[in-house]
Amino acid sequence: MKKIKGLRWYMIGLVTLGTVLGYLTRNSIAVAVPELQHTMELTTQQYGYIVAAYSACYTLMQPVAGYVLDLLGTRLGYGLFAVLWAIFCMSTAFATSWQGLAFARAAVGAAEAAMIPGGLKATSEWFPAKERPKAVGWFNVGSSIGAMLAPPLVVWAIMIHSWEMAFVLVGILSAAWAALWLCNYRKPSEQKHLSEEERDYILSGQEARLKDGNAKKASVFQILGNRQFWGIALPRFLAEPAWGTMNAWIPLFMAKTYGFNLKEIALFAWMPMLFADLGCVLGGYMPAFFQKHFGVTLIVSRRLVVTLGGVLMIAPGLIGLFTSPYIAIAVLCVGGFAHQALSGALITLSSDVFGKNEVATANGMTGMAAWTASTLFALVVGALADTLGFGPLFFVLACLDLCAVFCVWFILRDPEGRTARKAPQAA
């Protein structure tokens, strides 16, 4: 059997592609909403309900999805959820009212709840601790790529056919990825194309709790009673509304605040997501930089990335001060970079502090906390955007991110103390 050098990076590439399709599915409704407001007479508040329906089901299913992934394994569990979100995405095309749209998007949200826990679980299986931030950064970049592809692809589908065609097309692409995943993903112990050298490198660089596949799994109540859980869950709760807002509301923000039409949305709405891609990638390399040059521990290196992201989020918080749409897009680009660097560090922390058999469950639960906040804020935006405007809402998001920075420094404990982690050399 031919061995493939650096196979772990091929595996994370497969995970990244899944995240791209998941976020393409998620953001399709945001791009289509100006058209839906015209064809279905959809109001801003009704759209807020649709976004909240997606977020609520995504929220409630986070711990369930994490548990199913730990129970069925990464390959089968993630593949099953991907098939479901593809089917539900295509079903959106049959909606004839805002209630129908809300029901279809709620189903998509429930299925996509496995996306981040599944990617994190795959990362914990395939990467040593020192490379895990880079791997999470690369698979998390898929969220921004998917959001970046949504404006041109959805607008193209609307212009050549209809908004219904956009959801069918995206669903077909997701179904194709699900088949690719089920055919190709295997954990390292089952992957015949993995060299012994790379397998040893992966295992030698993992924490003891990740090497031991037979370790006792902590119960949900034990995880909830763990201070480390709250040191991740609270920052995610505070930070996630920013990302939910950027994904669901930027096209409508551009249309309502600056009068952008569909073509202009297609030209500009992807730009903040491009910078979010950079935040994912560079955010993944920052912890190693901080460890190497400042001698800090693994946990402190993650905290520093969160801090940088929180400070940069002040820029979009001031968006209400600018009348130029181009300056607004620029500060949204800063926000995209900042949030995805911050988010990647927070997501990675789950694999740093929880064991192999509980990491997906723990991440699902911290994700539930994050998306609870995102759901609530979607309702706030839907209720206030037309009267209060978007500027004050972005300011609130910046304040929440700064509170997240405070929590990750003062609640999350660093088990290494002042001793920096020594990592093995790359294979």
N, C-alpha and C positions, 0 to 999 in steps of 0.2 A: 504493500500500500504506500503510495507516494505521500511523503510528508510535506506540508506547506509551511514555509518559514513565516513567523509572525502571524500565525493563524488567529491569535486573539484579536488582532486589529481587523481581520475580515469579519469576525463575529460581531464586533462592535459596529462595523459598517452596516451589517444586516439590521442590528438594533436601531441604528440611526435612520435607516430607510423607513422602518416601521414608524418611528416618531414623526418623520416627514409626512407620511400619509395620514397619521392620526391628527396632526395639526392642520393639514390641508382640509380634512373632513370637518374639524372643529371651526375653522375660520371661514368656511364657505358661506355660512349664513350671514356673517358680518359684512362680507362684500356684497351679498345679494340684497341686503335690507333696503337700500335706496330704491331698487327695482320693486321690491315687495311692497314698499310704502305706496308706490304708484299703482301696481296691479291689484293688490289686495287691500288697499287703504289701511295699511298697518300703521299704528301710532307708535310714538317713541316709547310710551309706557307699556304697550303690548309687546314691543320688542324686548323691553326690559324683563317682562315675564318669561319670554322665550329663553333669554339668556339665563335667567334664574332657574328655569326648569332644567336646562342642561347642567348648570352648576350644582343644583341640589342633588340630582341623581348621581352625578360624578362624585359628589361629596359622600353621599350615603354608601356608595359602592366601593369607595377606596379601601376600607378595612376588609370588606368581603372579597374584593379582587385580590388583595394581598394574601388573604388566607387561602384562597383557591390556588394561587400561584405556588405557595409553599406546600400545598397538599398535592397538586397534580404535577408540579415541576414547571420549570420555565418554558420548555418547548410546547408542551401540550396546553398548559394554562393560557399562555400568551396567545397562542395560535387560535384557541377557541374564542377568546374575547375579540380578536381581530376580525374573525369571520362575522361575528355578531355586529360589530360596529359598521362593517361594510354593508351588510343587509339593511341596517337601520338608516344609514345615510341615504341609500337609494330610495327607501320608503318615504323620505322627506318630500320627494317629487310628487307624491300623491296627496299632499296636504292641500286643503281648499280654504282654510281659515287659520287665524293665529293660534287657535286652540290645537288644531291639527299639527301645525308647525311645532308648537311647544311639546306635544306628545312625542313626535318623532325625534326632536332634538334631545328630549329627556332620555329616550332609549339609547341614542348615540352616546350621551354622557355616561350612562350606566356601563356601557361596554368599554368605553375608552378609559375607564378608571384603572384598568390594568396596565396602561401604557407606561407610566413612570415607574411603578413598583416592578413591572416586568423588566424594564431596561436596567434598573438598579440591581435586581437579582442576577441578571445575566452578567453585569459588571463585576459583582462580588464573586461570581463563579470563575470568571476568566482573567481577572487581573490581580496582581499583587497590590498591597496597600499604597505604595508610592506612586503607582501609575493610575490608580483609580480616579483621582480628580480629572486627569486628562481624558480618561475613557468616558466619564460622566459628562465632561464638557463636550466631547464629540457626539455622544448620543443625544445630549440635550440640544445641540445645535440643530438637530432635526426639527425641534419645535419651531425655531425661527425660520428655517428654510420652508417648512410647510406653510407657515403664516405668510412668508414672503411670496410663495408661489400662488397663493389663493387669489389675490387681486387680479393678476393678468389672466389666470386660467378661468376663473369664474366669470369675469367680464367677457372674455372671448366666447365662452359657451352661451352666455346670455345674448350676445350680439349676433351670433350665427344661428341660434335656435331659440332658447328660452332658459329661464332660471331653473326649471325642472331638469333640463339636460345637464346642468352643472352638477347637481347632486348625484345623478345617475353615473356620470363620468367618474367623479371622485370615489364613489362606492366601488366601482369596477376596479379601479387602481388599488384600493385597499384590499379587495378580495384576492387580487393577484399577489400582493405582498404576503398575505396570510399563507397562501400555498407555498411560496418561496421559503418562508420561515419554517413551516412544518417539515419541509423536505431537507432543509440544510442545517438547522440549529441542533447542536448536541452539547451537553456539558463536557468539560475536558476529559473526564474519566471514560466517556463513551465515544470520544471523537478519534477516529482511526487515523485521520490525517495530521494529528498533533504529534510533534516530535517529543522524545523523552526529555530533551534539553529544555524545551519551552515549558513542558508540563512541570518539571522540577523548578523552573524559575517562577512560575505562577504560584505553586504551592509554598515554596520557601519564603516568598514575600508576603504571604497572607498571615493574618493573625491566627492564633491557635483556634479561636472559636469558628473561623471560616474553614480551616483545614478539616475539622472534625464534623463530618456529615452526620454522625450519630449523636451529636450533642443534644441534650434535653432542650426542648423548645419551651421558652417562657410563655406563660398564659397571657391572655389579653390584659387581665387585671395586674399581673406582674409588670407588664410593659407600662401600663398606665400609672403604676406606682413608682416608676423609675424617674428620678429627677432629670436624667439625660433625655428622656422622651420629651419632657416639657421644655427643655432647653432647645429643642429643635421645633416642636409643634407650635409654641407661641410665636417665635420669629416667622415661621411659615404662615401662620394665621394673619400676622400683621402685614407681611410683604406680598402675599398672593393677590390681593385686590388690584394691585398695580398691573400685574401681568394679565389678569382677567379683563381689565379695562382696556389695555392696549390691544388685546386680541379681538374683543367683541365690539369696541366702540370707535376705533380710529376712523374707519370709513364714514360712519355717520357724523362723527365730530367734524371731519373735513367738509362733508356736504352741508351741515347746518351752520357751522361757524364761518366757513369761507366760500360756500356756494359751489363746491366741486361737483362736477358731473361724473358719470361712470367712467368715462375715458380718463379724466384727471385722477380719479381714485386709483385706476389701474396703473397710472404712471407714477404716483407718489406714495401710495399706502404701503408698498412693500419695503420702502427705505428704512424705517425704524427696525424692521425685522432683519435686514441685512446687518445692521449694527448689533442687533441681538445675537446674531450668529457669531460675530467677533467676541462678544461678551462671553458666550458659551466656551469658545475655544481658548481665548486668553485667560478666562477665569479658571479653566482647568489647569493651566500651566503656572498660574500665580502661586499656588501653595508651595510647589517645589522651589520656586524662586525665593520665596520668603524663608523657607527652611534652609536653603543653601547659603543665602547672603546674610540672614539675620539670626540663624541658629535657633529658630523657634520650633516648638513641637508641632505635630500634625494638626492637633485641634486648634492651636493658636493661628496656624497658617490659614485655616478655614475661616476663623474669626476675622482675620485681616481682610480677606476677600469680601466677606459680608459687609465689613465697615466701609471699604472703598465703594462698593455698590450703593450702600445707603446714602453716603455723602453725595455721590453723583446724581442720585434721584432727586436732589433739590432742584436741578435744572428743569425737568418737566413740571415740577411743582409750581414753577413760576410762569407757566405757559400763558396764563391769563393776562400777563403784562404785555404780550406781544400782539400787534395787529397784523403783522405780515405772516401769511401762511407758510412762507419758506423758513422763517425763523422758528415757527411752531414745529415744522417737520424736523428741523435740526435738533431742537431740544428733545423731541420724541425719540430721535436717533440716540441721543445721549441716554435717555431713559431705557431704551431697549438694551443697549450695551450694559448699563448698570444693573438692571434687574436680572438679566440672564447670568451675569457673573455671580451675583448674590445668590440667585436661586440654585445654581449648580453646586455652590459650596454647601448650602443648607441640605440639599438632597443627598450629597455625598456623606454628610455627617451621619446619616442613618446607617450606612455600611461601615462607618468607623467605630460606632459604639454598640451595634447589635450583632448577634451571631448569625450564622449562615441559615439556620432553620427558622429565624424570626425576622430577618431583615425586611422581607417583603411585607409582612404583617405590620411591623413597626412603621415602615415607610407609608403603607396604606393609611395608617392611622394619623400620621403627621399630615399626609395629604388631605385627609378628611377635615382636619383642623383648617388647613389652608383654604380649601374650597368652600367651607362653611362661610368664611369671611368673604370670599369672592361672590358667593351667592347673594349674601346680604347687601354687598356693595352694588351688585347689578341692579337690585331693586331700588336702591338709593339713586343711582344714575338715571334709571328709567323714570323715576318720579320727579327728579329735580332738574334734569338736563335742559328741558325746554323753558323752565322758569328762572332757575338760578344761573344756568350756564355751566360750561365744562371747566372753566378756570378754577373756581373754588374747589371743585371735586379733585382736580389734579393736585392742588395744594394739600388737601387732606391725605392723599396717597403718599406724598413725600414725607409728611409727618409720621405716618404709620411705619414707613421703612426705617426711619431713624429710631423709632421705638423698638423695631426688630433688632437693630444693632445693639441696643442696650441689653435686650434679653439674652442674646447669644453670648455676651461677655459675662453677665452676672448670674445666669441660671445654669448654663451648660458647664459641667466640670471637665477639667483636663486631667485624665488619669496618669498622664506621663509627667505631670508637673513641669519642671524646667528642663527635662531631658529630651533632647531631640531624637527622633527616630532614625536609626541607621538602616538603610535599604540596600538589598543586594544589587549587583550590577545587572544591566539588561542582557537578555539573551539575544 
